[in-house]
Amino acid sequence: MQKHQPRTVVVRVHPHAWRWRVGGAAIALLFIFGAGYLVGASRSDDVPFFNSPEERLRNEVAQLTVERDADQLTLRTLKSTLAEQASEISEMRDMLALYRGVMLPEETGDVVVLRASATDYDPLTQSLRVVTIVHRGASDYSKYEGKLSISVEGRLTEQPYTIDLSSLDTATESGVFPIQFQYLQRVQVAVSLPAGFVPEIVVSSVTMDKPVKAALARRDAVELLISTEGGLKGAEGNASDNNER
């Protein structure tokens, strides 16, 4: 039986291999420590530098500021929306009141009803807008015809002065506003007043030719207000029993 021959194993060791092993171990330790630090930072509120009390306070203040600004914006938007809705509701109520008066007029004995004039006077531009509404009375006629005249009483250079608005309205040639309706008619006049004239009273006069002869007039104060579209809000708000027959 043949005996085994001893073998010699030769291992070649690179002169810098120990440096590689030390470097790899150091990198592994750094990775482990870094991962542990990040995990701890995500679970703890007391990690230095990132979550110091001062830093947390600044973050909370910034968050509260953002929430406050958002709440204020929401509140302003809500107030604006509510104001618009309130204005629309008021206009609808005025409109319903007007049409209720047209369809179910009061028993006044007049063939027509002359509503109070709604005015919008701007002293800066000396512009005046007047809206007057005439509608049928308690009698049920199929057609109403007549004429409407509107004048403004006021003061010019501290003296009483009266202006016929039809003379300032370029769309009117006859000196009066013709009216013809079955239920109601709305007359709007927008004019520029003479410089220095201060309007005080709007005088509206209606003369009916059909279905019967009748005359009606009223005097209403000029107010510094912004009329609603259609002039109904001012007409209802200024309504009075200051009628002249």
Phi, psi and omega per residue, in radians:
M1 nan 2.277 -3.045
Q2 -1.448 2.361 3.129
K3 -1.397 2.556 3.097
H4 -1.241 2.444 3.111
Q5 -1.577 2.331 3.100
P6 -1.109 2.472 -3.132
R7 -1.988 2.551 3.124
T8 -1.966 2.147 -3.137
V9 -1.742 2.211 -3.129
V10 -1.869 2.070 3.134
V11 -1.898 2.209 3.115
R12 -1.656 2.102 -3.132
V13 -1.881 2.175 3.122
H14 -1.197 2.422 -3.074
P15 -1.105 -0.381 -3.127
H16 -1.869 0.220 -3.096
A17 -1.087 -0.651 -3.124
W18 -1.134 -0.542 3.099
R19 -1.187 -0.670 3.118
W20 -1.128 -0.713 3.138
R21 -1.131 -0.738 3.122
V22 -1.122 -0.735 3.124
G23 -1.110 -0.736 3.113
G24 -1.102 -0.730 3.114
A25 -1.104 -0.699 3.135
A26 -1.129 -0.736 3.111
I27 -1.103 -0.718 3.116
A28 -1.090 -0.750 3.117
L29 -1.114 -0.753 3.109
L30 -1.069 -0.720 3.112
F31 -1.086 -0.767 3.140
I32 -1.107 -0.810 -3.139
F33 -1.121 -0.708 3.139
G34 -1.123 -0.754 3.115
A35 -1.105 -0.736 3.105
G36 -1.097 -0.676 -3.133
Y37 -1.148 -0.753 -3.137
L38 -1.154 -0.703 3.094
V39 -1.099 -0.758 3.118
G40 -1.147 -0.657 -3.140
A41 -1.159 -0.573 3.140
S42 -1.317 -0.307 -3.105
R43 -1.877 -0.233 -3.060
S44 -1.992 2.551 3.104
D45 -1.704 -0.012 -3.050
D46 -2.011 0.486 3.133
V47 -1.310 2.233 -3.105
P48 -1.043 2.706 3.052
F49 1.257 -0.962 -3.092
F50 -1.337 -0.695 -3.074
N51 -2.214 0.881 3.075
S52 -1.272 2.773 3.122
P53 -0.987 -0.684 3.133
E54 -1.145 -0.713 -3.139
E55 -1.161 -0.721 3.109
R56 -1.107 -0.690 3.134
L57 -1.118 -0.747 3.108
R58 -1.094 -0.712 3.123
N59 -1.115 -0.720 3.133
E60 -1.147 -0.718 3.111
V61 -1.101 -0.749 3.125
A62 -1.099 -0.713 3.134
Q63 -1.141 -0.753 3.117
L64 -1.122 -0.638 3.110
T65 -1.119 -0.758 3.113
V66 -1.092 -0.764 3.133
E67 -1.128 -0.687 3.123
R68 -1.106 -0.777 3.131
D69 -1.091 -0.702 3.123
A70 -1.141 -0.707 3.119
D71 -1.136 -0.714 3.130
Q72 -1.137 -0.712 3.107
L73 -1.111 -0.745 3.112
T74 -1.097 -0.716 -3.138
L75 -1.133 -0.751 3.120
R76 -1.111 -0.737 3.120
T77 -1.102 -0.723 -3.139
L78 -1.137 -0.750 3.114
K79 -1.084 -0.743 3.131
S80 -1.110 -0.732 3.131
T81 -1.125 -0.760 3.132
L82 -1.118 -0.684 3.120
A83 -1.122 -0.738 3.117
E84 -1.123 -0.738 3.126
Q85 -1.139 -0.692 3.113
A86 -1.107 -0.706 3.103
S87 -1.127 -0.740 3.122
E88 -1.127 -0.707 3.121
I89 -1.123 -0.719 3.110
S90 -1.096 -0.731 3.109
E91 -1.116 -0.705 3.125
M92 -1.133 -0.700 3.103
R93 -1.101 -0.754 3.116
D94 -1.116 -0.699 3.121
M95 -1.115 -0.760 3.117
L96 -1.118 -0.706 3.121
A97 -1.099 -0.699 3.128
L98 -1.123 -0.866 -3.103
Y99 -1.210 -0.501 3.028
R100 -1.130 -0.704 3.086
G101 -1.172 -0.527 3.121
V102 -1.298 -0.814 -3.075
M103 -1.356 -0.565 3.133
L104 -2.238 1.192 -3.087
P105 -1.205 2.706 3.119
E106 -1.303 2.689 3.127
E107 -1.383 1.509 3.128
T108 -1.819 -0.194 -3.102
G109 1.516 -0.087 3.138
D110 -1.551 2.501 3.129
V111 -1.226 -0.534 3.080
V112 -2.348 2.884 3.088
V113 -2.041 2.223 3.121
L114 -1.816 1.915 -3.099
R115 -1.325 2.747 3.083
A116 -1.108 2.458 -3.114
S117 -1.324 2.370 3.016
A118 -1.592 2.296 -3.072
T119 -2.118 2.610 3.056
D120 -2.412 1.729 -3.060
Y121 -1.935 2.222 3.103
D122 -1.975 1.843 -3.102
P123 -1.196 -0.346 -3.134
L124 -1.247 -0.709 -3.131
T125 -1.806 -0.032 -3.096
Q126 0.965 0.671 3.098
S127 -1.817 2.500 -3.124
L128 -2.361 2.284 3.048
R129 -2.092 2.259 -3.137
V130 -2.168 2.283 3.097
V131 -2.120 2.139 -3.136
T132 -2.169 2.392 -3.128
I133 -2.090 2.274 3.056
V134 -2.072 2.278 3.091
H135 -2.414 2.944 -3.045
R136 -1.151 2.731 3.073
G137 -1.614 -2.706 -3.082
A138 -1.225 -0.490 3.131
S139 -1.254 2.465 -3.063
D140 -1.788 1.598 3.056
Y141 -1.848 2.737 -3.090
S142 -1.499 -0.312 -3.078
K143 -2.663 2.412 3.124
Y144 -2.206 2.309 3.122
E145 -2.373 2.511 3.117
G146 3.126 -2.774 -3.110
K147 -2.383 2.578 3.129
L148 -2.200 2.313 3.057
S149 -2.144 2.488 -3.112
I150 -2.309 2.231 3.084
S151 -2.306 2.811 -3.117
V152 -2.184 2.229 3.065
E153 -1.770 2.445 3.138
G154 -2.925 -2.649 -3.111
R155 -2.310 2.400 3.094
L156 -2.253 2.079 -3.034
T157 0.895 0.817 3.073
E158 1.135 0.297 3.102
Q159 -2.097 2.524 3.091
P160 -1.011 2.417 -3.079
Y161 -2.626 2.448 -3.128
T162 -2.166 2.363 -3.138
I163 -2.137 2.249 3.031
D164 -1.489 1.983 -3.054
L165 -1.125 -0.489 3.130
S166 -1.141 -0.460 3.106
S167 -1.300 -0.378 3.112
L168 -1.656 -0.274 -3.119
D169 -1.493 2.031 -3.092
T170 -1.189 -0.337 -3.118
A171 -1.426 -0.153 -3.109
T172 -1.926 2.218 -3.125
E173 -1.926 -0.443 -3.046
S174 -1.524 -0.102 -3.120
G175 1.544 -0.125 3.091
V176 -2.386 2.914 3.104
F177 -1.821 1.968 3.117
P178 -1.210 2.472 3.117
I179 -2.216 2.473 3.116
Q180 -2.717 2.063 -3.043
F181 -2.746 2.959 3.025
Q182 -1.867 -0.661 3.140
Y183 -2.048 -0.877 -3.130
L184 -2.758 2.863 3.033
Q185 -2.520 2.426 -3.132
R186 -1.964 2.195 3.137
V187 -2.013 2.183 3.135
Q188 -2.084 2.329 3.129
V189 -2.215 2.243 3.076
A190 -2.203 2.054 -3.056
V191 -2.377 2.860 2.998
S192 -1.807 2.161 -3.086
L193 -1.460 2.715 3.087
P194 -1.075 2.594 3.137
A195 -1.075 2.340 3.118
G196 1.563 -0.177 -3.141
F197 -1.444 2.295 3.124
V198 -1.990 1.906 -3.123
P199 -1.292 2.511 -3.136
E200 -2.232 -0.759 -3.054
I201 -2.281 2.364 2.999
V202 -1.776 2.161 3.136
V203 -1.889 2.036 3.134
S204 -1.922 2.304 -3.136
S205 -2.328 2.262 3.123
V206 -2.123 2.362 3.091
T207 -2.123 2.039 -3.091
M208 -1.654 2.368 3.062
D209 -1.798 -0.601 3.114
K210 -2.380 2.544 0.069
P211 -1.368 -0.306 3.093
V212 -2.419 2.818 3.079
K213 -1.322 2.270 3.123
A214 -2.798 2.727 3.111
A215 -2.417 2.469 -3.094
L216 -2.603 2.475 3.139
A217 -2.550 2.758 3.088
R218 -2.686 2.767 -3.141
R219 -2.162 2.279 -3.118
D220 -2.347 2.489 -3.114
A221 -1.266 2.526 3.050
V222 -1.466 2.246 -3.118
E223 -2.089 2.610 3.052
L224 -1.461 1.581 -3.141
L225 -2.552 2.855 3.092
I226 -1.770 1.998 -3.092
S227 -1.235 2.610 3.015
T228 -1.360 2.874 3.135
E229 -1.096 2.152 -3.100
G230 1.719 -0.247 3.073
G231 1.250 0.228 -3.033
L232 -1.340 -0.584 -3.118
K233 -1.132 -0.808 3.112
G234 -1.147 -0.634 -3.115
A235 -1.121 -0.716 3.122
E236 -1.275 -0.681 -3.078
G237 -1.211 -0.518 -3.112
N238 -1.687 0.048 -3.051
A239 -1.064 2.411 3.107
S240 -2.612 3.089 3.099
D241 -1.723 0.492 -3.085
N242 -1.496 0.979 -3.114
N243 -1.636 2.585 3.070
E244 -2.142 2.245 -3.140
R245 -1.993 nan nan
